[in-house]
Amino acid sequence: MIPLDLVPLSPDEAAHEVRVVAAVRAELATAGGWLPFDRYMELVLYAPGLGYYAAGAHKLGAGGDFVTAPELSAVFGRCVASQCAEVLESLDGGEIIEIGAGSGALAEQVLGELASRECLPARYRILETSPDLRQRQQARLAGLPAAAAERVDWLDAVPTSPLHGVVLANEVLDALPVERFRVGPTGIEALGVAWRDGRLAWAARPASAALATAVAAMELALPVGYVSEACLRLGPWLGTITAPLAAGIALILDYGLARRGYYVPARDGGTLACFHRQRRHEDPFVNVGLQDLTAWVDFTRVAEAAVDEGLEIGGFTTQANFLLGTGFEQHLAALRRTLPPECEPLAANAALRLVLPGEMGERFKAIALTRAYAGPLSGFALRDFTATL
Ligand SMILES: C[S@@+](CC[C@H](N)C(=O)[O-])C[C@H]1O[C@@H](n2cnc3c(N)ncnc32)[C@H](O)[C@@H]1O
């Protein structure tokens, strides 16, 4: 039964959902009737022509399914630009690669701010898996002044040539497919997907060796029945996106926690969430292919993967501290000066949501992973919680 508070699908959307469910069922049939949850998440988010990120749903912004920080306020991108400027200045120039650029809002804000400081990167390269988001980014960034627009290009894969500069990813990690697990009486179980009573449903199996080992390695003291998730794809993903980084930082922002706060009794059930038309719910088997699925990021896993890749942790802090350290107040004041008085309160309220503790200020974190970089990192100078990882 569909939860009452879900927005009903249009006939076209309902037909699309039927096609995505058919694709999942076809794969279930060849896989013996059960799929691990990370494979299901990969299919419904990224299967070409079918998945949420690969089939034209509107996705970001007030008219879409969810709002990200750069969609909320340009102050976010200007602060990120300040951090990039500091790194580029320390390195005597360099490039920026943005992973998963959404509507292009962050790229527009970062390039706009860097242009006004006369500190544009040699190139601003975007790696985007979603064909329609790539088109939206291209249309949006064509509107930048020529000096900035001509530096932007789109990549089909991470470049092999060495990168000096910044790898940037905002709210991308939470969209990586996760495995879901349950602590069983005799070992770790994988909660995957099966077809039952005419619909997709959760189904448990003994965990794969990889999942069982990953959960055991975390040395968690969890009671039988405890359910959560683990992102086993995070390590390989981080290795891929940071491989070209010869000197500089990978700057990753997302919602999440250090592990010691993630796998706690209060978070039994995990952090998996579904977003459709600005509504959050927890059923990944409705609106199949038409809603975003996400899970909070275990930043300790990010740090472990970074160390495995030979990177150092340059800093870990809350989004609020990061933004305050990179000039939030000055950027907000500058933004207000450009607005008509009647628009100011709304713009200020939106920007404040980025830093307020009950909004995005504490739930969201920033982490800097460095390689051959000894310059300053203002975003992590106010408070650095690396020791909690
Ligand atoms: C939640 S949106 C965030 C968009 C944008 N960074 C922002 O802050 O508004 C996630 C973005 O990551 C992209 N994406 C997801 N997985 C990716 C991957 N493995 N490589 C590159 N982009 C990816 C999606 O297509 C989308 O553009």
The ligand as an SDF file (V2000), in Angstrom:
LIG
                    3D

 27 29  0  0  0  0  0  0  0  0999 V2000
   22.4870   14.9250   -4.9230 C   0  0  0  0  0  0  0  0  0  0  0  0
   23.1510   15.4440   -6.4290 S   0  0  0  0  0  0  0  0  0  0  0  0
   24.2420   16.7440   -5.9140 C   0  0  0  0  0  0  0  0  0  0  0  0
   24.4580   17.7480   -7.0040 C   0  0  0  0  0  0  0  0  0  0  0  0
   25.3930   18.9160   -6.7190 C   0  0  0  0  0  0  0  0  0  0  0  0
   26.7120   18.4860   -6.3150 N   0  0  0  0  0  0  0  0  0  0  0  0
   24.8040   19.8630   -5.6900 C   0  0  0  0  0  0  0  0  0  0  0  0
   25.3920   20.0330   -4.6560 O   0  0  0  0  0  0  0  0  0  0  0  0
   23.7530   20.4300   -5.9750 O   0  0  0  0  0  0  0  0  0  0  0  0
   24.2470   14.1230   -6.8390 C   0  0  0  0  0  0  0  0  0  0  0  0
   25.0100   14.3550   -8.1490 C   0  0  0  0  0  0  0  0  0  0  0  0
   26.0330   13.3760   -8.2860 O   0  0  0  0  0  0  0  0  0  0  0  0
   25.9310   12.7530   -9.5830 C   0  0  0  0  0  0  0  0  0  0  0  0
   26.5450   11.4410   -9.4120 N   0  0  0  0  0  0  0  0  0  0  0  0
   26.0890   10.4020   -8.6790 C   0  0  0  0  0  0  0  0  0  0  0  0
   26.9730    9.3820   -8.6840 N   0  0  0  0  0  0  0  0  0  0  0  0
   28.0420    9.8220   -9.4000 C   0  0  0  0  0  0  0  0  0  0  0  0
   29.2890    9.2430   -9.7620 C   0  0  0  0  0  0  0  0  0  0  0  0
   29.6060    8.0040   -9.3910 N   0  0  0  0  0  0  0  0  0  0  0  0
   30.1350    9.9850  -10.5120 N   0  0  0  0  0  0  0  0  0  0  0  0
   29.8210   11.2460  -10.8910 C   0  0  0  0  0  0  0  0  0  0  0  0
   28.6360   11.8400  -10.5910 N   0  0  0  0  0  0  0  0  0  0  0  0
   27.7760   11.1320   -9.8700 C   0  0  0  0  0  0  0  0  0  0  0  0
   24.4500   12.8430   -9.8740 C   0  0  0  0  0  0  0  0  0  0  0  0
   24.1460   12.6730  -11.2250 O   0  0  0  0  0  0  0  0  0  0  0  0
   24.1770   14.2730   -9.3920 C   0  0  0  0  0  0  0  0  0  0  0  0
   24.6480   15.2410  -10.3170 O   0  0  0  0  0  0  0  0  0  0  0  0
  1  2  1  0
  2  3  1  0
  2 10  1  0
  3  4  1  0
  4  5  1  0
  5  6  1  0
  5  7  1  0
  7  8  2  0
  7  9  1  0
 10 11  1  0
 11 12  1  0
 11 26  1  0
 12 13  1  0
 13 14  1  0
 13 24  1  0
 14 15  1  0
 14 23  1  0
 15 16  2  0
 16 17  1  0
 17 18  1  0
 17 23  2  0
 18 19  1  0
 18 20  2  0
 20 21  1  0
 21 22  2  0
 22 23  1  0
 24 25  1  0
 24 26  1  0
 26 27  1  0
M  CHG  2   2   1   9  -1
M  END
$$$$
